[in-house]
Amino acid sequence: MQTRLTAGDAELTISPEHGCRIESLRIGGTEVLRQGERFGSFPMVPWCGRTENGRFRDGATTHQLPVNAPPHAIHGTVRDLAWNTARVSGTEAVFTCELGDPWPYKGTVTQVFELAEDSLTLRFGVETYDASFPAQAGWHPWFLRNLGNGGRDVELDFAPGWQEERGGNHLPTGRRIDPLPGPWDDCFGMPGGVDVTLTWPEELELKVGSRAEWVVIYDEPAEAVCVEPQSGPPNGLNTHPRYVTPIDPLEVESVWSWRRL
């Protein structure tokens, strides 16, 4: 069963049984997300992007994850799970799911959606009451390249501090370089927090912001542009591990705000 939130002329549709993904975001009756089973906007937990060969180390232990984007494991596990509905009001919804096999640790993920007339606030909490573990959290929205109303294609504007050099295996090499022109399937560092503006000229401006300092931009598809704020870079379980402990959960927030043009 889908969950719908409304605020003013904004309408958000969430599918908790389908990985707690956003199925639709309509602003003034106009859909801004690509439609389809794989699209909308899905959560990336407990890792974001690709993990090299599906393996990561935790101390002396090496764990093997399912290789679902050969030769790598991609985008976590929670997008494949059914989530539990904790609370729903007219403009807010809260969902939870439990981490477990094939993820080798136990934990709880909470996702909060808060819809306003001109913004959507998204929050993750990743908690453990058992063993500590490295984790990441982020969102993978598929914004439509063209809104279908006869207007022009979307334009991206952002000023990253650096670009993660992408190796032949599609993972960051660890070298930071000056940002290159697109098209991209690349990770960027934004030390002051993610701040990316999507503009559909004469139609809509939508800003994706977060205190997180990493964003992946994927604009190679003809139909969509992905702006993915996340708590660490691809392969970060190995290169930038951030541990979730019983006294230190991982918390990430992203705000999408918009205005008509």
Buried (B, 14 or more C-beta within 10 A) or exposed (E): EEBBBBBEEBBBBBBBBBBBBBBBBBBEEBBBBBEEEEBBBBBBBBBBBBBBBBBBEBEEEEBEBEBEBEEBBBBBBBBEBEBEBEEBEEBBBBBBBEBEEEBBBBBBBBBBBBBBEBBBBBBBBBBBEEEBBBBBBBBBBBBBBBBEEEBEEBEBEBEBEBBBBBEEEBBBEEEEEEBEEEEBBBBBBBEEEBBBBBBBEEBBBBBBBBBBBBBBBBBEBEEBBBBBBBBBBBBBBBBBBBEBEEEEBBBBBBBBBBEEE
